[in-house]
Amino acid sequence: MERQQRNLWRDDRTARAFWSQQEAPAYRRLLRDTLDWAAPAAGETWLDLGCGGGALTAAIWKRTGGTVSRIVGVDVAEANAHSYDMLRETLRPAPGGRIAFVHHDFSEGLPLPDAAVDHAVSGLAIMYAESWSESENRWTGEAYDRVLREVHRVVRPGGRFVLSVNVPNPAWWRVALASLGGVATSPDPLRFLKRSWRMLRYGRWLKEQARIGRFHYLPVDTVAGKLRAAGFGKIEHRLSYAGQAYVIRCMRPDSGALPD
């Protein structure tokens, strides 16, 4: 029965609900913290893993004045392709084919060759890598570990991986409370409130699924251990998102160097 519950992340309505968080102050702070640690620069290629509507992709583009070489967003929700179409139309300078969206479930790996990108970012996404063990009849953390290994594979030696993950047992109401100011600045306050309410509903579902092991809200030391096991080093973290998420920065060591 537990396995038969559908993954709402594949539902376009879920994707649209989470688009509204981009207008919320708590999320904008998380975005700034992530971008500051990512420190994108001209001529670089980036992977935006679990990209959603492309908030990090757009932020990287704007931070560099459109001088990055290429950004590839990967997400399981096909509805986000529309957001990327809009980004290509509205960003300046016009990115053309230098911003791409790939509809793909990263729980199964990444559709990129080895060392395909200079760096990678991921915003509140890797916790939702899911894997079911038929032999054990339960959810496992195999996909979570796999996606970290896959990011390590596709980032070049010396490249950065900057990601955010929710704290254990996240208090979504704290995010909602910190985000009330977004109503005043939203171009459509009613839509903002509707989507925010939907996010809280989905948040309950996410925590229920985490309790049965499908999703993974882990202590930051556990996440750091998994990153080390995947081959990353120089791991550091900070709190953000109204205290409900960690921003983590790590690096794929240069060839021959050992992670620390």
Protein Blocks (a to p, Z undefined) as FASTA:
>chain_A
ZZmpccfklpmklmmmmmmmmmpmklmmmmmmmmmmnopaehiacddehklnolmmmmmm
mmnnopafbdcdddfblklmmmmmmmmmmpccdekjmbccddddfknoccddehkbfbdc
dehkllmpccddfklopacfklmmmmmmmmmmmpcghiacddddddehiafklmmmmmmm
mmmmpmblmlmmmmmmmmmmmmmmmmmmmmnomaccddfklmmmmmmmnopahiacddee
hhiaccdddddddehiacZZ
